[in-house]
Amino acid sequence: MVEEGNFEARNKAVEEDNEPKGLCYFFWGPIHWFKMLAVETHWSFVFGVVSVYGISQGLGGALARVGTEYYMKDVQKVQPSESQVYSGITSIPWIVKPIWGLLTDVVPIRGYRRRPYFILSGLLGLVSMLLISLHSKLHLVFALMALTAGSAGVAIADVTVDACVAQNSISHPSLAADMQSLCTLTSAIGALVGFSISGVFVHLIGPKGVFGLLTIPAALVFSVGIVLAEPHMPNFAYKEVSQKFLDAVSLDINEGLFYWYTDSKQGPSFSQETMGYIFSIGAVGAILGAILYQNVLKDHPFRDLLFWIQLFYGLAGMLDLMLVLRVNLKFRIPDYLFVVIGEAVSQMIARLKWMPLLVLSAKLCPSGIEGTFFALLMSIDNVGLLSSSWGGGLLLHMLNVTRTEFDNLWLAILIRNILRLSPLGILFLVPRGDPNSSILPTEMLSSKDETEAEEPKNIELVSLINSVDGR
């Protein structure tokens, strides 16, 4: 079988590398792992993952998060409930990810399916970040438009690299978990570096200066579109695009907590540097989660793993409740230490929650519509994030949590924690299949062009799950 052949080739490559063991393996192991992935896939694919996930989403996302929150709080001077709604608006490009997926799958530009969309996303990021950083008094409406355009650039790059990951997961099924680990580790390491320096840069050059720095990740994404190895299709029939389109087709209250963190009367009054360091420790938790999944949990059945992770995710939210109620001070635990522990635990569990879902999504993706399928599955989550952000903003408004009033913040946290446990009721929809084996039937692993003579089969997801559970 193809999977067995890939697995044997992988083992042979590892044996030939003569990886050192013991303490040296801690240093040389990741290097050999990167080398193996670069040989099995292509160096430009690994470069693309590191650039998009590590630099653009990891480091750039960390700088953007801290910069945007201080930009809304100190420059635009909006209320936390308003800021929560605005963050939902800027996330709309992530909701419509299937559109970007459809475009990258069925509308190649100058004979390429992926490269032009990396270039487009890089240009969007460059223009939007320069507009915010260079304009001295940008109106809130135009600022939201620029932030949304920048978010669209990151979302398009995310969809495109996800399509590359899904495509390689189909051709190398035994490496699917390794590729998701690569995505998660680079993103978490980038976030660690970004959050570590974000507070310092916000303090030194201000939020608008931070947006100027974000042109660097955008330029790097642009370069991915230049060097990515991709087959050229010079004679693409654009008249068939319409037919290809037919064929393809909890509550978030972070802003309230952020305002409370920086409040000098009722909150701990953390500085900009301290907020950046807190988020960087959260990135350390994300790295630990990725390492734990790669080395311990990646071979466990999807459903069992997600059950325990979701349960612990709900319980971890109680740390925020203890902090706001000042329970930590009764045990003589400083605010900073308690927040750091809570952020690290939450980020670690969040990473552990998403990695098996990403592996499952990659394995459920038929050949030829990688961008569309993967973006569609991920957009379901983004719809949840948008409703979570707006629902959280509405809840903060109803409970009268403002820039200076935080009396009912504890109740908002309690409601959020209870809702985090609600997904446990629908986990029966997740298959129990072996994460290291192919889930889709063999005929769906080939593109439509390769199986043109065969009659199309209507394979429903419910039937697929039942067949997997019936093993």
C-alpha positions as CSV (number, residue, x, y, z in Angstrom):
1,M,0.0,0.0,0.0
2,V,1.0,3.6,-0.5
3,E,0.9,4.4,3.2
4,E,3.1,1.4,4.1
5,G,5.6,2.4,1.4
6,N,5.8,6.0,2.8
7,F,6.1,4.7,6.3
8,E,9.0,2.4,5.3
9,A,10.7,5.2,3.4
10,R,10.3,7.5,6.4
11,N,11.9,4.9,8.8
12,K,14.7,4.3,6.3
13,A,15.4,8.0,6.2
14,V,15.5,8.2,9.9
15,E,17.9,5.2,10.2
16,E,20.2,6.7,7.6
17,D,20.4,9.9,9.5
18,N,21.7,8.0,12.6
19,E,20.0,10.4,14.9
20,P,21.8,10.8,18.2
21,K,20.1,9.8,21.4
22,G,20.2,11.1,24.9
23,L,20.7,14.8,25.7
24,C,22.0,15.5,22.2
25,Y,18.7,14.3,20.7
26,F,17.0,17.3,22.4
27,F,19.0,19.6,20.0
28,W,19.5,17.4,17.0
29,G,16.1,15.6,17.0
30,P,14.1,18.7,15.7
31,I,16.7,19.3,13.0
32,H,16.5,15.7,11.7
33,W,12.7,16.0,11.9
34,F,12.7,19.2,9.8
35,K,15.1,17.6,7.4
36,M,12.8,14.5,7.0
37,L,9.8,16.7,6.3
38,A,11.7,18.8,3.8
39,V,12.9,15.7,1.9
40,E,9.5,14.0,1.9
41,T,7.5,17.1,0.9
42,H,9.7,19.9,-0.4
43,W,11.8,22.6,1.2
44,S,9.5,25.3,-0.2
45,F,6.5,23.7,1.5
46,V,8.3,23.7,4.9
47,F,9.4,27.3,4.3
48,G,5.8,28.2,3.5
49,V,4.5,26.6,6.7
50,V,7.1,28.4,8.8
51,S,6.5,31.7,7.1
52,V,2.7,31.6,7.3
53,Y,2.2,29.8,10.6
54,G,5.4,30.8,12.4
55,I,6.0,34.4,11.2
56,S,2.7,35.7,9.9
57,Q,0.2,34.0,12.3
58,G,2.5,33.3,15.2
59,L,4.8,36.3,15.6
60,G,2.7,38.7,13.6
61,G,-0.5,37.5,15.2
62,A,1.0,38.1,18.7
63,L,2.1,41.6,17.8
64,A,-1.3,42.3,16.1
65,R,-3.3,41.1,19.1
66,V,-1.5,43.3,21.7
67,G,-1.1,46.2,19.3
68,T,-4.8,46.1,18.3
69,E,-6.1,45.9,21.9
70,Y,-4.0,48.9,23.0
71,Y,-4.9,50.7,19.7
72,M,-8.6,50.3,20.5
73,K,-8.2,51.2,24.1
74,D,-5.7,54.1,24.0
75,V,-5.9,55.5,20.4
76,Q,-9.6,55.0,19.4
77,K,-10.7,55.0,23.1
78,V,-13.7,52.5,22.7
79,Q,-15.5,50.6,25.4
80,P,-14.7,46.9,26.0
81,S,-18.0,45.7,24.7
82,E,-17.5,47.8,21.5
83,S,-14.0,46.5,21.1
84,Q,-15.4,43.0,21.4
85,V,-17.8,43.7,18.5
86,Y,-15.1,45.3,16.4
87,S,-12.9,42.3,16.8
88,G,-15.7,40.2,15.5
89,I,-15.9,42.4,12.4
90,T,-12.2,42.1,11.7
91,S,-12.6,38.3,11.9
92,I,-15.2,38.2,9.1
93,P,-12.6,37.2,6.4
94,W,-12.0,34.1,8.5
95,I,-15.8,33.3,8.3
96,V,-15.8,33.3,4.5
97,K,-12.7,31.1,4.2
98,P,-14.6,28.7,1.9
99,I,-14.6,31.6,-0.7
100,W,-10.8,31.8,-0.6
101,G,-10.7,28.0,-0.7
102,L,-12.9,27.8,-3.8
103,L,-10.7,30.4,-5.5
104,T,-7.4,28.7,-4.8
105,D,-8.8,25.3,-5.8
106,V,-10.7,26.2,-9.0
107,V,-9.4,29.5,-10.3
108,P,-5.7,29.4,-11.0
109,I,-3.9,32.6,-12.0
110,R,-1.4,32.4,-14.8
111,G,-1.3,28.6,-14.5
112,Y,-0.8,28.4,-10.7
113,R,-3.3,27.5,-8.0
114,R,-1.4,28.5,-4.8
115,R,1.4,30.9,-5.5
116,P,-0.8,33.9,-6.7
117,Y,-2.9,33.8,-3.5
118,F,0.2,34.0,-1.3
119,I,1.2,37.1,-3.3
120,L,-2.2,38.6,-3.0
121,S,-2.4,38.0,0.8
122,G,1.1,39.5,1.2
123,L,0.0,42.7,-0.7
124,L,-3.1,43.1,1.4
125,G,-1.1,42.9,4.6
126,L,1.5,45.4,3.4
127,V,-1.0,48.0,2.2
128,S,-3.4,47.8,5.2
129,M,-0.6,47.8,7.9
130,L,1.1,50.8,6.2
131,L,-2.2,52.7,6.2
132,I,-2.7,52.3,9.9
133,S,0.9,53.0,10.9
134,L,1.4,56.1,8.7
135,H,-2.0,57.8,9.2
136,S,-1.9,60.1,12.2
137,K,-5.6,60.4,12.9
138,L,-7.3,57.5,11.1
139,H,-11.1,57.4,11.6
140,L,-12.5,54.4,13.4
141,V,-14.4,53.2,10.3
142,F,-11.3,53.3,8.1
143,A,-9.2,51.7,10.8
144,L,-11.7,48.8,10.9
145,M,-11.6,48.5,7.1
146,A,-7.8,48.4,7.2
147,L,-7.7,45.8,10.1
148,T,-10.3,43.7,8.2
149,A,-8.2,43.9,5.0
150,G,-5.1,42.8,7.0
151,S,-7.1,40.0,8.5
152,A,-8.2,39.0,5.0
153,G,-4.6,38.8,3.9
154,V,-3.7,36.5,6.8
155,A,-6.9,34.4,6.2
156,I,-6.1,33.9,2.5
157,A,-2.5,32.8,3.3
158,D,-3.9,30.5,6.0
159,V,-6.4,28.9,3.5
160,T,-3.7,28.5,0.9
161,V,-1.1,26.9,3.1
162,D,-3.9,24.7,4.6
163,A,-4.6,23.5,1.1
164,C,-0.9,22.6,0.7
165,V,-0.9,20.8,4.0
166,A,-4.1,18.8,3.1
167,Q,-2.6,18.0,-0.3
168,N,0.5,16.6,1.3
169,S,-1.5,14.8,3.9
170,I,-3.2,12.9,1.2
171,S,0.0,12.0,-0.6
172,H,1.8,11.2,2.7
173,P,-0.9,10.0,5.1
174,S,1.7,8.7,7.6
175,L,3.0,12.2,7.9
176,A,-0.3,13.9,8.5
177,A,0.2,14.3,12.2
178,D,3.8,15.4,11.7
179,M,2.7,18.2,9.4
180,Q,0.1,19.4,11.8
181,S,2.7,19.3,14.5
182,L,5.0,21.4,12.3
183,C,2.1,24.0,11.8
184,T,1.3,24.1,15.5
185,L,4.9,24.2,16.8
186,T,6.0,27.0,14.4
187,S,2.9,29.0,15.2
188,A,3.4,28.6,19.0
189,I,7.1,29.4,18.8
190,G,6.4,32.5,16.7
191,A,3.7,33.6,19.2
192,L,6.2,33.1,22.1
193,V,8.7,35.4,20.4
194,G,6.0,37.9,19.4
195,F,4.3,38.2,22.8
196,S,7.7,38.4,24.5
197,I,8.6,41.6,22.5
198,S,5.1,43.0,21.9
199,G,4.7,44.8,25.2
200,V,8.2,46.4,24.8
201,F,7.4,47.6,21.3
202,V,4.0,48.9,22.2
203,H,5.7,50.9,25.0
204,L,8.5,52.2,22.9
205,I,6.9,52.9,19.5
206,G,3.2,52.7,20.3
207,P,0.4,50.6,18.7
208,K,0.7,52.3,15.3
209,G,4.4,51.6,15.3
210,V,3.7,47.9,15.9
211,F,1.4,47.9,12.9
212,G,4.4,49.2,10.9
213,L,6.4,46.2,12.0
214,L,3.7,43.9,10.7
215,T,4.6,44.7,7.1
216,I,7.6,42.4,7.6
217,P,5.5,39.2,8.0
218,A,3.3,40.3,5.1
219,A,6.4,40.7,2.9
220,L,7.6,37.2,3.9
221,V,4.2,35.7,2.9
222,F,4.6,37.5,-0.4
223,S,8.0,35.8,-0.9
224,V,6.4,32.4,-0.4
225,G,4.4,33.0,-3.5
226,I,7.6,33.6,-5.4
227,V,9.5,30.4,-4.3
228,L,6.8,27.8,-3.7
229,A,7.3,24.7,-5.9
230,E,4.0,24.1,-7.7
231,P,3.2,22.5,-11.1
232,H,2.3,24.9,-13.8
233,M,-1.0,24.6,-15.7
234,P,-0.6,26.8,-18.8
235,N,-3.7,25.7,-20.7
236,F,-6.3,25.9,-18.0
237,A,-9.9,26.1,-19.4
238,Y,-11.4,29.1,-17.6
239,K,-14.7,28.3,-19.2
240,E,-15.0,25.3,-16.9
241,V,-14.7,27.4,-13.7
242,S,-18.5,27.6,-13.2
243,Q,-18.8,23.9,-13.3
244,K,-15.9,23.4,-10.9
245,F,-17.6,25.8,-8.5
246,L,-20.7,23.6,-8.6
247,D,-18.6,20.5,-8.0
248,A,-16.7,22.0,-5.0
249,V,-19.5,23.4,-3.3
250,S,-18.7,29.5,23.6
251,L,-18.7,33.0,24.5
252,D,-15.6,35.1,24.3
253,I,-15.0,37.8,26.9
254,N,-11.3,38.4,26.4
255,E,-11.7,42.2,26.0
256,G,-13.4,42.4,29.4
257,L,-10.5,40.5,31.0
258,F,-7.9,42.6,29.1
259,Y,-9.5,45.9,30.4
260,W,-9.6,44.4,33.9
261,Y,-5.9,43.4,33.7
262,T,-4.9,47.0,32.9
263,D,-7.3,48.7,35.3
264,S,-5.5,50.5,38.2
265,K,-8.4,50.4,40.7
266,Q,-10.2,47.1,40.6
267,G,-7.6,45.1,38.5
268,P,-3.9,44.3,38.9
269,S,-2.9,47.2,36.6
270,F,-0.5,45.3,34.4
271,S,1.8,47.4,32.2
272,Q,2.2,46.9,28.4
273,E,5.5,44.9,28.9
274,T,3.8,42.7,31.5
275,M,0.9,41.9,29.2
276,G,3.3,40.9,26.5
277,Y,5.2,38.6,28.8
278,I,1.9,37.1,30.1
279,F,0.9,36.2,26.5
280,S,4.4,34.9,25.8
281,I,4.0,32.4,28.6
282,G,0.7,31.4,27.0
283,A,2.7,30.7,23.9
284,V,5.0,28.4,26.0
285,G,2.0,26.5,27.0
286,A,1.0,26.2,23.3
287,I,4.5,24.8,22.5
288,L,4.2,22.3,25.4
289,G,0.7,21.2,24.0
290,A,2.1,20.7,20.6
291,I,5.1,18.6,21.9
292,L,2.7,16.6,24.1
293,Y,0.5,15.8,21.2
294,Q,3.3,14.9,18.8
295,N,5.1,12.6,21.3
296,V,2.3,11.1,23.4
297,L,-1.2,11.7,22.2
298,K,-1.2,11.6,18.4
299,D,-1.9,7.9,18.2
300,H,-5.0,8.0,20.5
301,P,-8.5,7.8,19.0
302,F,-10.0,11.1,18.0
303,R,-13.2,10.9,20.1
304,D,-11.6,9.8,23.4
305,L,-8.9,12.4,23.1
306,L,-11.3,15.3,22.4
307,F,-13.6,14.3,25.3
308,W,-10.9,14.7,27.9
309,I,-9.4,17.8,26.4
310,Q,-12.8,19.6,26.2
311,L,-13.5,18.6,29.8
312,F,-10.2,20.0,31.0
313,Y,-10.7,23.1,28.8
314,G,-13.9,24.0,30.7
315,L,-12.3,23.4,34.1
316,A,-9.3,25.5,33.2
317,G,-11.6,28.5,32.7
318,M,-12.2,28.5,36.5
319,L,-8.7,29.9,37.0
320,D,-10.0,33.2,35.5
321,L,-13.0,33.1,37.9
322,M,-10.7,32.6,40.9
323,L,-8.5,35.5,39.7
324,V,-11.4,38.0,39.3
325,L,-12.8,37.0,42.7
326,R,-9.3,37.5,44.2
327,V,-9.2,34.0,45.6
328,N,-5.6,33.8,44.6
329,L,-4.7,36.5,47.1
330,K,-6.3,34.6,49.9
331,F,-3.7,31.9,49.2
332,R,-1.0,34.5,48.9
333,I,-0.5,33.8,45.2
334,P,0.5,37.0,43.3
335,D,-1.7,38.2,40.4
336,Y,1.1,38.0,37.9
337,L,2.0,34.4,38.8
338,F,-1.6,33.3,38.8
339,V,-2.3,34.9,35.4
340,V,0.8,33.3,33.9
341,I,-0.2,29.8,35.2
342,G,-3.8,30.3,33.8
343,E,-2.6,31.5,30.4
344,A,-0.1,28.7,30.0
345,V,-2.7,26.0,31.0
346,S,-5.4,27.5,28.8
347,Q,-3.2,27.8,25.7
348,M,-1.8,24.3,26.2
349,I,-5.3,22.8,26.3
350,A,-6.5,24.9,23.4
351,R,-3.6,23.5,21.2
352,L,-4.3,20.0,22.3
353,K,-8.0,20.5,21.4
354,W,-7.3,21.7,17.9
355,M,-4.5,19.5,16.7
356,P,-6.6,16.2,16.5
357,L,-9.3,18.2,14.7
358,L,-6.9,19.5,12.2
359,V,-5.5,16.0,11.5
360,L,-9.0,14.7,11.1
361,S,-9.9,17.5,8.7
362,A,-6.9,16.8,6.6
363,K,-7.8,13.1,6.4
364,L,-11.4,13.8,5.4
365,C,-10.3,16.0,2.5
366,P,-10.9,14.6,-1.0
367,S,-8.2,15.2,-3.6
368,G,-8.6,18.2,-5.9
369,I,-10.6,20.5,-3.5
370,E,-8.1,20.7,-0.6
371,G,-8.5,24.5,-0.1
372,T,-12.3,24.5,-0.3
373,F,-12.9,21.5,1.9
374,F,-10.4,22.5,4.6
375,A,-11.5,26.1,4.6
376,L,-15.2,25.0,4.9
377,L,-14.4,22.9,7.9
378,M,-12.4,25.6,9.5
379,S,-14.9,28.3,8.7
380,I,-17.4,26.5,10.8
381,D,-15.1,27.2,13.7
382,N,-14.7,30.8,12.7
383,V,-18.5,31.2,12.6
384,G,-18.4,30.0,16.2
385,L,-15.7,32.4,17.1
386,L,-17.6,35.3,15.5
387,S,-20.8,34.5,17.4
388,S,-18.7,33.9,20.5
389,S,-17.1,37.3,20.2
390,W,-20.3,39.2,19.5
391,G,-22.2,37.2,22.1
392,G,-19.5,37.9,24.6
393,G,-19.7,41.6,23.8
394,L,-23.4,41.5,24.3
395,L,-23.0,39.7,27.6
396,L,-20.5,42.3,28.8
397,H,-22.9,45.1,27.8
398,M,-25.9,43.4,29.6
399,L,-23.8,42.9,32.7
400,N,-22.6,46.5,32.6
401,V,-18.9,45.6,32.3
402,T,-17.2,48.9,31.0
403,R,-13.8,50.5,30.9
404,T,-14.0,51.2,34.6
405,E,-16.8,48.9,36.0
406,F,-16.0,45.2,36.6
407,D,-18.4,44.2,39.4
408,N,-20.2,41.6,37.2
409,L,-17.2,40.3,35.3
410,W,-17.1,37.2,37.5
411,L,-20.6,36.2,36.3
412,A,-19.6,36.6,32.6
413,I,-16.6,34.2,33.2
414,L,-18.9,31.7,35.0
415,I,-21.3,31.7,32.1
416,R,-18.4,31.2,29.6
417,N,-17.0,28.3,31.5
418,I,-20.3,26.5,31.6
419,L,-20.8,26.9,27.9
420,R,-17.3,25.5,27.2
421,L,-18.6,22.1,28.4
422,S,-21.5,22.1,25.9
423,P,-19.6,20.5,23.0
424,L,-19.3,17.3,25.0
425,G,-22.9,16.4,24.0
426,I,-22.0,16.1,20.3
427,L,-18.7,14.3,20.4
428,F,-20.5,11.1,19.3
429,L,-20.3,12.6,15.8
430,V,-16.5,12.3,15.8
431,P,-15.1,9.0,14.5
432,R,-12.9,6.7,16.7
433,G,-10.6,5.8,13.8
434,D,-6.9,5.3,13.9
435,P,-5.3,8.7,13.4
436,N,-2.4,7.2,11.5
437,S,-4.5,5.5,8.8
438,S,-6.5,6.8,5.8
439,I,-10.2,7.4,6.5
440,L,-11.6,8.2,3.1
441,P,-12.1,5.4,0.6
442,T,-9.3,4.9,-1.9
443,E,-11.3,6.2,-4.9
444,M,-11.8,9.6,-3.1
445,L,-8.0,10.0,-2.7
446,S,-7.7,10.5,-6.5
447,S,-8.6,13.7,-8.3
448,K,-11.6,13.9,-10.5
449,D,-9.5,14.0,-13.6
450,E,-7.9,10.7,-12.7
451,T,-11.2,9.0,-12.1
452,E,-13.2,10.6,-14.9
453,A,-14.4,7.3,-16.2
454,E,-15.9,6.2,-12.9
455,E,-19.4,7.1,-11.8
456,P,-19.5,9.6,-8.9
457,K,-20.4,8.2,-5.6
458,N,-22.5,9.9,-3.0
459,I,-20.5,9.3,0.2
460,E,-22.1,10.9,3.2
461,L,-20.2,11.9,6.3
462,V,-22.6,10.1,8.6
463,S,-22.1,6.9,6.7
464,L,-18.4,7.4,6.8
465,I,-18.4,7.8,10.6
466,N,-20.6,4.8,11.1
467,S,-18.3,2.7,9.0
468,V,-15.3,3.8,11.0
469,D,-17.0,3.2,14.3
470,G,-18.1,-0.2,13.2
471,R,-14.5,-1.5,13.0
